[in-house]
Amino acid sequence: MSSISKEQVRSALMQVLHPEVEKDLISLDMVQDLIIQEKYIAFTLELPSKNDALADLLKDQATQAIQKFVDAEAIVDITTGINISVAKRMEGEPSGEPSAGETQQTEASSEATQGLLPTVKHVIAVASGKGGVGKSTVASNLAVSLAKLGLQVGLMDADIYGPSVPIMFDVHEKPTITTQRKLEPILKHGVHLVSMGFLIDPDQAMIWRGPMVTSAVKQFMQDVAWPELDVMVLDLPPGTGDIQLTIVQSVPLRGAVIVSTPQPVALEDARKGIAMFDKVRVPILGLVENMAWFSPPDHPESKYYIFGKQGARQLAQQQQVPFLGEIPLVEEIRKAGDAGTPVSIKDPTSAQGQAFRTMAERVLQSIEALEATGEGQEEMSISFHE
């Protein structure tokens, strides 16, 4: 099957006319940042001013044109932005180079919070301030541990650049598309899964700008046929950037789980992660200390604190947030994840399996405590161009 080209998409969009000037979107230069990944097509539609009705009309017509003239199964993701130079082009004037204040970056879409993930009771984010601390391992084992506790669980891999779910769950087939044109999550180990890694070639690099990444995350919320879930676990990329802000803007999080190793450099970034969630009024469900100690297989009773001792526990006390437990640094956790069966499934009675179960139980306790008090993230409105 031949791949979709940018020329095909642009040709299709030439069939979409602006209703006020009867010129097409391409000649008006309203289409920017066109990205194509197999059947996934994303771009920014620039308007001269904020006009939700016109934006919705043009987005619908553009989607229909692409699905009619390019590929009926294309998944089209359009983000609207503001660029006053478009007005000059509509009037036939040369726009010239816009000044620094003339062009605004992509606006966040204005879907109502309740319109996203209506079948999910609790949404929790697993985050870390820096990479390499085992966040995806913790997220995967948290999800399967919650499922083993009898909950209906989903796991959304929001790390677009470095998706880990396909390997950690040994899922490499593409999801099916429902008759309502939504992606069907893949069920594995009792967890409903969605990941960008299911949609692209594993050897293909995701060379996307920030707006395209955040658009993909939001599509995983609104264009996936999520079943009724007790808990959805979001595996976030490291840091405190666009994807995290998109999520806290788009859906009310019950809370966040912060993952860190005991070493000071990781703890400092974890502290920043806690501050970010606090700033956007997302409760912290707790802090997990991963790679807490190393026990040699031939001396399992010995503990070597390679990255320091109880650093995350101490940070949790300082920040007055729950401490969810210590996960040891053992080879079996890595092997199980690489083999596609999280250790919570492969060896639940081991010390590491029990540690993940304890963590999951404590996360549930934090959720129940917040639910009892009615606490949770307040409805947010964050502008990404500010």
N, C-alpha and C positions, 0 to 999 in steps of 0.2 A: 504494500500500500504506500503510495507516494505521500510525502509529508506536505503539510500546508505551508505555503510560502507567503511572505509579506506582500508580494505583488498580488496574489489572489485576494487577500483580505482587503488591500487598498482598492482593488478593482470593485469588490463588492460594496465597499463604503462609498464609492463614487455614485452609487444608485440611491443614496440617502441624501435628500435635499433639506436644507434649512428652510422652515416654512415661511420665514419672513423675507428672505432675499432670493429664494429658489436657486441657491448654489449648493453644490455637494460638499460633504464634510472634508474631503481631501483637498479640493481647490481652495477651501477656506482655511486650510491648515489647522483644523480643529483636532486632529488625531495625533497624539504624541505618545512616546514611550511604548511603541507596539512591541509586544513580546509574544512569542509563540513557542509552546512546548507541546509537541504532538497535537492533541486535540484541544489543548487549553490555550485560549487566545485572550490576552489582556492588553488594555491600552487606556490612556487618559483622554477623555473628551473635554477639550477646553471650551468654555463659554465666556462671553464678554462680561457677564455679570451673573449673580446668583439668580437662578430661575428653575425651581424644582420641577415645575410642570413641563417646561421645555426639555430639561435634562432627561426626565423619564420618557418623554416621547421619542427623543433621538436615540436613547439607549435601547428602547424596544425596537425601533426601526433598524438600528445597526445590527442588533442581534439577529433579527429576522433575515436581514440581507445576507449576513455571513452564513447562517444555516441554510439559506436557499441557494446561494451561488457558490459556496465553498464546501461546506460539509454539514450535513443535517445533524450530525452528532457532536458538533463543536460545542465546547463549553466556553461561553463568552463572559468575560469579567471586565466591566467598564467602570472606571473611576472618573468622577467629574472634578474639574478644576476650574479656576478662574484666571483668565488672561485678557486684559482690556485691549490688547493688540488685535484680538479677534474682531472687535467692533470696527476697527479701521479697515480690516480686510473685508468685512461685510459691506462697508461703504465704498470699497474699491480704492482706498488710499493705501499707499505703502506704509507698512507698520514700522519699518526701521528696527533698530535694536532697542528692546525695552529697557527702561531704566530699572535700577535695583528695586524700586518700590512698585513697579508696574505689574510684575508677575508674581502671583501667589502660587505656592505649591499645592499639591493635591489636597482637596478638602475631604475630611472624613464624611462618609455617607451618613444620612440622617434616619436610618431605620430605627423604629422604636425598639427599646431594649426588649420588650416582651415579644417582639416578632422573631427574635433569634433564640434557638434552642428551647422551644416551648415544651418539649418532652423531657427536659432534664431538670431534676429537682435541685441538685447541688453541683456547682461548677467550682473546681479547685485547681489552682495553678501550681506546678512544681517548677521552681526557678532557682537560679544561682547567679551570683554576681560575676563569676568567671567560669571559663570552660575547664574541662578536665577534672571536675570534682565528682563525676559519676551521677549527674542529675538524671540522665535518661535511664540509667540502671535503676535508680531509686523510683522514678516515675513508673517504669514497667512493673517492677516488683510491688509497688504500692497498688497499682491497678489490679493485678492478679490476686493479691492478698485480699483486697476489698471484695473481689468476686468470690473468693473462697469463703468469705464471711457471710455469703448469701445475698450480696447486693447485685443489682444490675448496673454494670460499669461500662463506660466508654473511655477510650484513650485517644486524644487528638494530638498528633505529632505536629506541633507548631514550629518546629525547627526546620524551616524551609530549606536553608542552605545545607544543613547537615542532618537529614532525617535518619533516625536510628531504629525506629520501630520495625521496618522490614527485616533487618537482621535479627533483632532481639526477639521477634516472634516468628521468624522463618516464614515470612509471607512475601511472595514475589509475584503473585498474579495481580492483574489489574481488577479493580472493583467494577461491578456491573452498574448499569444506569437504569433507574426505574422508569416506568411509563410517565412519571411526573418530571423526568429529566433531572433526577437527583442521584448522587452517588450513593451506592449501598455500602455501608461499613462492612468490613470483613471480620467475622467472628473467629477468634482464636483464644484458647485457654480461658474461655468464659468472658472475654473482653471484646467489645466492639471497637474496631480499629479504623482510623483514617490517617494517611500520611501522604505527603507529596512524593515520597519514595515509591508509592504504589503506581504513580502516574507517569514517571519519567524513567528513561534508561539509567541504570545504576552507574554507568560510566560517564553520564552527561553532567556537566557542572551547571549549577544554577547561577547564571550571571544576570541577576536582577537588581534593579534599583529598589530602594525602600518602599515606594508606593505599590509596586507590583507584589512585593512580599506581603505587605499588610492586606492587600486585596485578596490574595490567596488564602490567608488565614481567615478572613471574614467569609470567604466562600465556603470554607470547611464548616462554618457555623450554619450558614443559611441554605446551602445547596447540597446538603448531605441528609439522607433519610435516617436521621438518628431515631432509634426506638425509644420507648419509655425507659429512662435511666434514673437510678438513684443518685449516682455520682458520675460526673465526667471529669477525668484527669487531663489537664493540659500540660504537655511536655514543652516548656518554653525554651527558646535558645538562651544562651547566657547573655547577661547585660541588662540594661534598663532603657531600651530604645523603642523604635516604632512598633514592633510586634507586641510588646508588653502594653504599650499605650493603646494600641488598637483594641486589644482584648478588654482592658479595663473600661474602655469607652463603649464597647459594643455589647457586652454581656455582664450582668451583675455576678461577680465572683463571691462565693461564700467565704473564700479565704485563700491564702497562699502558703505553700510549704517551701522553706528555704533550705537548700542543700549546701553544705560546706565541708571541707576537710578541716582538721584541727590547726593547720599551719596559719601563721599570722597573715600571710599575703592573701590567702583565700578568705579568711575571716574579715579582713578589711573590705573586700568586695561583697561579702555576705551582708555586712553592716550597711553598705550602700543599697543593696537590694531591699533590705528591710525598710530603709528610709524612703525608697521609691514607692513601695506599696503603701506605706503610711501616708505619704503625700497625696496619693490618689484614693485614700480612705478604703483600702482593702485590708481586712484583718489578717494577721499572721496566725496561721493554724499551728505553726511550730517550726523548730529548727532541727534538722537532721545532721548528725556528724557521721559522714561517710569516711571510709578508710581510717577508722579510729585507731586500730592497732593491727599488727601482723603477728599471727601465730604460725610457726613452722608446722608442716604436716606431721613431722616426727616428734614434735614437742608441743602438742596442742594446748597444754596448760600454760605455756609461756606467752607473754604478750610483749611485743616490741613496738613502742610508740614512735614510729618512723617520722610522722608529720607533726609530732607534738602530742600532748595529753590533755584531753577534755577542753580543748579550746572552744568548740562550738557550744558545749554545755555552759561554759562561763559566759559566752556571748549571749546566750539565751537568758541567763540570769540578769546580765547587765541591761538587756533590752526589755526585760519583763515579758517574755513570750514563752510559750510552752516548749519544753525540750522533748523531742519525739523519740530519741534513742540513738544508739551508736551502732554503726554497721561495720563489722571487721573487714580488713583487707585480706581476702583469701582468694586463691586462684579459682576455686569452684564457682564463685559469683561471675567471674569473667568468662570462664568456659561455658557456663550455662547460658549466659547472654549471647555469646557468639554462636552457640548451637541452636538458638531460637527457642529455648525453653527457660524462662526466668527461674532462678534458683528457688523461688517461692513455690514453684510447681515441681521442679525436678527433685528438690531435697528439702521438703518443708520441715522435717524434724531436726535438721542440722542447726548449729548455732546461728548461722547466717539466715536460714529460713525462718527461725523463730524470731530473730531480730526484726526482719521485715514484717512479720505478723504483728509483733508488738507495736511497731511504728504505725501500721494500718489501724490498729485498735485505738491508738492515741489520737490519730487524725480524726477518727469517728467521734471520739470523745470531745475534741475541740469543735467539730461541726455541730454536735448536739448541744454543746454549751452556747454557741453563738445562736443556734436556732431557738433555744429556750428564751434567750434575751431579746430575740428579734434583730440581732446585730448582723451586719453584712455590708457589702459595698453599697454606698449611695449611688444613685443614678448620676453618671458623669457626662460631661460635655467637654471634650478636649479637642482643640484645633491643632493640627499637625504643622500648619504653616506659621504658627506663632513662635 
